[in-house]
Amino acid sequence: MADAISVRLDEASLRALRLLEATGFSRSEAIRTALVQAADQLGASLALKAEIAALEADEDDRAEMAAVAALMEDLRAPG
């Protein structure tokens, strides 16, 4: 059985809800879909941030990036 909740929506949220309802979603479907998509996007963003932090903490990877940058600088045409 699903939990029922009550929320107060601001004008921007109401406009977004109306837009979703205009595509055929019921209010409940629109809100559930938006919550799941927002959580998925947040999870992906957090995973990407964790991967970036891991790469930045990897001394070998940072050394390789510096070596590649130096090589690219050496290969760059003068001027």
N, C-alpha and C positions, 0 to 999 in steps of 0.2 A: 504494500500500500504506500502511495506517495505522500510525502509531507506537504501540507498546505502552509504557505507563508504569505505575509502581507508586506508590501513595500510602498514607499512614497517615491514617485518618480518626478524628476525635475522636467523642465520643458524639453531639453535635448533628448532625454530618455523617452518622453512621450512621443516626440517626433519619430525617433527610431522605431519605437513599438508600432506606431501607425504605419510606417513604411513596411515593416515586416508583415503586419496584418494585411496590407494591401496586396501582398504577394500570395496570400492564401493561408498563411499561418494563423492558427488561433492564438489568442493571447498567451496561453500556457505553452504552446509549442514554440512561439517566438522567444519567450523568456528562457525556456529550457535550452533551446538551440543556442541562443546568445551566450548563456552561462557556460555551456560546454565548449563553445568555440573560444571564448575568452580564456578559459582555463587551459585549453590546448595551446593557445598562443603564448600564454605566460610560461607554461612548461617548456615550450620550445625555446623561448627567450632565456629562461634560466639555464637550460642545458647548454645553449650556445655560450652564455657568460661563463659557465663552469669550464667549458672546453677552452675558451680563450685564456682563462686564468691558469689552467693546467699548462697550456703552451707557453705562456709568459713565464711560468715558474721553471720550465725545462731549460736548464743551462745549455745542454747540447743543442737544442733547437734554436735558442737565441744565438749561440755561436755560429751555427750554420746560416741563420738569417743575416748575420753581420758579414760573414764571408761572401755570401751571394751579393749583398749590397756593395761590398768593396769590389768584387769582380765586375759588377755592372758599372760601377764608377770608372774602373780602369778601362772598360770597353767603350765608354761613352766618347763620342767624337769631340774633339776640342772645339771650344767656342760656344 
